[in-house]
Amino acid sequence: MIRNDVDRNDRSTIFSDVEAVLLRDPAARTKIEVVLAYPGLHALWMHRVAHRLWKRGSRLTARLVSAIARRLTGIEIHPAATIGRRLFIDHGMGIVIGETAVVGDDVTLYHGVTLGGTSLEKKKRHPTVGNRVTIGAGAKILGDILIGDDSRIGANSVVVRDVPPNSVVIGIPGQVVRRTIPHTIHDAPDLHHEQMPDVVGQRVRELSARVAELEVAIAHLSANHKDKLPADDGR
C-alpha cells in the first residue's frame, strides 16, 4: 500500500533519509559525508520544501525552488509530485519525476530514470511506483500506470503497462519476465537490478536448438529418400 506523501520535514524524516542512503549505498561512509555530498538527498529535501509551498498555493515559488534544485543536482522533481519516505536517488543525474507521479516508500532510483507522462490532458498522467521498488539506470516509466510493490525494473527498460507486485521487468517495451520471492517491509532492500534474465539470448538458444533438430530431421528424410530410389543399371 502506498502512503500519502511526507507532509512534515521533521527531524525524524531527515534522519531516516540519511539512514536510507547508508543502508543502500556501500560507498557511503559517514552521515556527514551523506549530508554534504549526496545530490540525490539534496534534491529530495528541496522537493519537500517545494511540495509544501505547492500545497499552500505558492505555485511560482515552488517551481523556482524546483528549478534551483535541478540546477544544483541535475535532478528534476515537479513540486506537485508525491514522494514517500526514504527515497534513495543514487548518482541521480538526469532523473525526471513528473507532476502527477506518486512514489512509495523505500524506492531506489538510479541515474537517468524518467517517471514521465503520455498525455496532454490535465489529469493523472504519470506513474505510480509502489513501495520498495528498484528502477535501474536509464529506465523510462511512462503514463498513468502502476508499478507493484517490490518489483525491479531493468536498466534502459521502457515500461508502459501495469506491473504486478514482485516482478522483474526488462526490455522495450518492458515485459514481465519473472516473478520474484515476495518481500515484506522487514526484508533488506533488493538492489540486484543487474540480475536480469537474458530473454533475447534464451530465445536465440531455443531457436538454434530447434534449427539443429530440423537439420537432423531433414538429413534423416534425405537419407531415407535416397534408399528408396531405384538403382541405376547403367542404361
N, C-alpha and C positions, 0 to 999 in steps of 0.2 A: 504494500500500500504506500502511495506517495503522499508525503506530508505537504502541508502548506509551506510557503517559503518562510525563511527565518526573518522575523519582524524586529527582533532586538539584537543590536550589535553589542551584546554584553560581553563581559569578561570570559564567561564560560564558553561562549561561542568562539571567541578568538583563540582561546587555549585549545579547543577541540580542533580548530583548523590547523594549528601548528602541529598537534599530535598526529593528525592525519598525514601530514607530509612526512614526518619522521617514521611513521609506520609503513608508508608505501614507497618511499624513495631511499634505497640503500646508500645513495650519495650524500644524503642529509646527515650531518654530524651533530650539530648542536641546535638548540632552539633559537639562539641569537642569529646563527647563520641563516636559518629558515626565515626568520622575521625580516632580516635585512636584504637577503639576496635571492628571494624566490618571487619572480614576477607574477606567477600564477596566483600566489597568495595575495599580492598587492592588488591584482585585478579583481579578485573575489571580494576583498574588503571594500574597494572603491565601488564595486557594483552594489554592495549592501547599502552604502550611503546613497548612491543614485536611485536605487529602488525605493528607499524610504521617501526621498524627495518626490519621485514619480507618484507614489501613492497619496502623497499630501497635495498633489496638484501642481507642484513646481516642475512642470514638464521640461521647460527650456533649461533650467539649471541642472536637472537630472541628465539631459542629453550632453550638456557641457562637461559634467563630471565623467560621463561615459567616454566622451571624446578624448579627454585628458588621459584617462586610463589606457585607451587604445594607443595613444602616442607614447606613453611611458612603457607599456608592456607588450605591445603587439597583439593584444587580446581584445576582441570586441564583444561585449555583452550588452545587449539592449537593456536599458534600465527597467523595462516592464517585464523582462524575463523572470520566471520563478525558479529560484535556486535553493536546493535543500542544504542540509548540513554536511560539513566535512567533504565538500567537493575538492578533489585534488586535480590540478591542472599541471601536468608535467611538461616542462620546457615551454609549452604554451603558444609560441609564436604562430600567428595565422589562425588561431581559433576564432570562430564566429558563432554566437548564440543569438538567435533571432527573438523578436519581440514577444511572441506568444509561446516560446519554448518553456517547458517545465522539466526541471532536472531534479531527481530524487536525492536521497541521502547516500553518502559514501560512494559517489560516482567518480570514476577516473577518466580523464580526457588527455590524450596525447596531442602533440602539436599538429596543426593543420586540420583539426576536426571542424566540421560545419554542421550546425543544427539549423537547417535552412527551411524556407517556405517554398511552396509551389503554387501560390495563389496571390492574386492582386486584391482580392476581397478583404474587407476589414473584419476578419473572423479568426478563429483558431486555425492557424496555417503552418505552425511549426511543431516539431516532435515533442512527445512526452517520453522522457527517459526514466525508467524505473530505478529502484534502489540497487546499489552495489553493481552497477553496470560498468564494464570497461570498454572503451572505444579507442581502437588503435589509430596510429598516426595517419592522417590524410583521409580518414573515413568521412563520408557525407551522409547524414541522416536527413531526409528531405520530406516535408509535408506533415500533415496532421496525422501522424502515426504513433503507435505505442511500442516502445522497446521494453519488453518484460524484465522483471527483476532478475538479477544475477546472470544476465546474458553478456556475451563477449562479441564485439564487432571487430572483424579483422581489418588490418591496415588497408587503406585505399578502397574499401568497400563502399558501394553506393546503395543505401537502403531506402526503399520507397514503399514498403509494405510493413504491416504489423509483425512484430517478432514475439513469439511466446516466451514465457519465463524460462531461464536456464537453457538458453540456446546459444549455439555458435553460428555466426553468420559470416560468410565471405562472398566476394565476387561482385560483378557488375552485370545486372542488378543483384543486390545481395540475396543470397539463398541460405536458408537454414540447412546446415549440413550435419549437425549433430546436436543432440540434447545432452547436457552435462548433468552430473550428480547434483541434486537440489542443494542449494545453500540456504543458510539462515543468517540472521543478523549477528549471530555469535561466532560465525566462521571467520577465519582470516581472509583478507582480501585476495581475490583470484585475479592476478595481473598477467597471467600467462596467455596474453593475446597472440603471442607468436606461435603457440602450439595449435596451428590450424591444419586440418586435413588438406592434402593436395588433391582437390577434386579433379582438376584437369589431368594431372599425372595419372590418377587412378583410372580415369576413363580411357586415356591413351593406352595404358597397360591392358585394360579389358579388351579394347579393340584389337590390339596387337595379338593377344591370345586368341581372339576369335578368327583373325586372319590366318594365324598359324593352323588352327583347326580346319578351316576351309581349304587351305593348301593341301593338307594331308588327305582330306576327303576327295578333292579333285584328283590328286595323284592316284588314289586308290581306284576311283572310277575310270581314269585313263588307262590304268594297268588292266583292269577287267575288260575294258572295251577292246584293247589290243589282243587279249587272249581269245576273244570271240570272233575276230576277223578271220576269213578263210585264208588258208595257207597259199602262198604264191608258188604255183607249179612251174613257173618259168615261161609259160606261153603268153 
